[in-house]
C-alpha cells in the first residue's frame, strides 16, 4: 500500500491503497467502517483542490465562459475555474485562472467561501472568489482549452441558473451565493 495525501494540507492516509495516479488527481481505495462494525472498500478520487471566480464588471454584467467539456461531450456555460496545480496561494491561482480564461485582471478578489465538489466520491475543495475592478487583456488559454467569454447581465445569469440553461453545479452555486451576498449589501 502506498501512503497518499489525505487533504490539501499534506496529511497522509496510511491505510489507503493507490489505484491510479495522474498529473491532476489520484484514485485510492480505503476501508470504510460500516454501522454493523464491518468494513467495506470505497474508492475515492483525490484532487489537489481548485478555485472558481465570479467576475463582476462595473456595468452590472458578469463574465461567464462557454467551455467545451470532453467528459460530457458538450459546451457548458460556467464561471472561470481551475485546479490548484502549482505552488501559489489560492488568491494567486484565482487571479491566474481569471486572466488565462477570460483575459480579465481584477483589482480585488474576495473569498466568498469554499465548496466540496462531489463529496460522495471526490475529495476536491473549491475556493470561490468574487472578482471586481476588472480590466480586460488577452486570454492565455492552455493547449486543448476551448473557451469563449460570454458577458451577460447579472439578472440574466441568475435566471439562467434557475431555468436550467446553466447546468454546471459550481456555476449555479457560485452565482446564487453571490446573488445573495449582493442583495444583502
Secondary structure, 3 states (H helix, E strand, C coil): CCCEECCCCCCEECCCEEEEECCCEEEEEEEEECCCCCEEEEEEEEECCEEEEEEECCCCEEEEEEEEECCCCEEEEECEEEECCCCCCHHHHHHHHHHHHHCEEEEEEEEEEEEECCCCCEECEEEEEEEEEEEECCCCCCCCCCEEEEEEEHHHHHHHHHCCCCCCHHHHHHHHHHHHHHHHC
